[in-house]
């Protein structure tokens, strides 16, 4: 990846709300024209990261390079190029037409306005005649979300940031938002960064996924993060589950860490426990979901081990050989040394 | 009970017959309340916006003072304005005592904190997502301020109507600064006070009906504007 291919480069970003650290990103690169997915639990820093990428919030430390140049909030060059759709989109107390044309009007770019509004509404599956004159309070949640999306799409932005775009919409609206997002990338070369809890939807649209946990970003997508409390046992630490199972972890890196990552690549799935000493941990659970990663051709399997959720990536051959399906009992195996502690 | 019924009947008679003293009081009321509203909204709206929108040192203290001024008694404002514009006062040479302009100044002082405090509260409570939305749509600082004001337009109308109600119904300032001079500075409220003292309940009720009608028309207009 050359510098020319990069639209964002975030370098040693640290951001705080009061004394609480909310972002800690040493190095994040986002390519032009890519669709990046952000995954993570509530409070992991997804929205804050999107606000930073939208230049709506300035991080306390670090630099953001946009197309290779350092940029700052409210810079006039950025304002017209990057747009963010928030989780609960705010519609102005005006008609749908006025909401969608607002961005163009403040840019004094009103040539063929009606035609462009018609096109923007079509892109999100709404009919101009039915919706243009409706007021903001005459829309359902899904319609409001799509109108807000149309208000961004009409700007043909270089970067479109979407925060939980499918959180409050039905399946049909989610499909239309996906279609509109892909069209923006394919037709105008728009770069998209999308935060979502809807993994199925996110994996179907994004080229690459980053996961966030307590402001830390992991470029390998969704990973297994286990929080404390932990107990010391001889030269190791353990996490005891209420069903009697125990997770054993090496302590070499622990120090003042609060959670541990077990990378999905280090977890093996089998049907029975073994006597193999390589795996210090053999946890029984059952499959709750299986998700096709269209771009890789692999399958993301989610397994519940008592009250913990583990994800791991398996090949279609493994699925077939082990006859895996949601609800099936399985054993997850990983070594106590294949862990990374995080602060 | 009869005098109350008689008052309503007389109210209709006075208004239909175009009674000069009634209509001069109505016109004087409309004139001073309109001037004081224009002045208080003109000054209070930007002040309220600045206080509500920006964070600065001493903001909390300023809000406390402003909230205290909401309870300012009209007789105290009347007294203060009287002291300033009476012959011995610093503005005595302007000859404002016992004029409609004098009353309008007093009523502006009464309405200003109301418009300012309500506007500040409304602006403070603007949805944070609005600002973020405007930034993300490419709005500059001027666009953000203008759009935020437009978004809270109904709240600001409410502030203006609340202040108008206070101004329209006050007696203290009009009586002390205006002097209740017939055909000149007599307003509806001072006329009601005078007629009641004289035992002319019917005339008092008639003027009261006019006052309520004005208030009703103002609120009806606000409701119409909201629908638009």
Contacts between the chains, C-beta under 8 A, distances in Angstrom:
chain1	res1	chain2	res2	distance
A	51	B	132	7.3
A	54	B	135	7.4
A	54	B	136	5.6
A	55	B	135	8.0
A	56	B	132	5.6
A	56	B	135	4.9
A	56	B	136	6.5
A	74	B	135	7.6
A	74	B	140	7.7
A	74	B	141	7.4
A	76	B	140	7.4
A	79	B	135	7.4
A	79	B	138	4.7
A	79	B	139	7.7
A	79	B	140	7.0
A	80	B	138	4.7
A	82	B	136	7.7
A	83	B	136	5.0
A	83	B	137	6.5
A	83	B	138	7.2
A	84	B	132	7.1
A	84	B	136	3.9
A	85	B	136	7.4
A	86	B	129	5.6
A	86	B	132	6.0
A	86	B	133	6.6
A	86	B	136	7.5
A	88	B	129	6.3
A	89	B	129	7.7
A	89	B	133	7.0
A	90	B	127	6.0
A	90	B	129	4.1
A	90	B	130	5.1
A	90	B	132	7.6
A	90	B	133	4.3
A	92	B	133	8.0
A	92	B	147	7.0
A	92	B	151	6.5
A	93	B	150	8.0
A	93	B	151	5.7
A	102	B	137	6.0
A	102	B	147	8.0
A	103	B	137	4.2
A	103	B	138	5.5
A	106	B	137	7.2
A	106	B	138	6.2
A	106	B	139	5.4
A	106	B	140	7.5
A	106	B	143	4.9
A	107	B	138	6.2
A	151	B	137	6.7
A	152	B	136	7.7
A	152	B	137	7.6
A	155	B	137	7.4
A	155	B	138	7.0
A	161	B	136	7.8
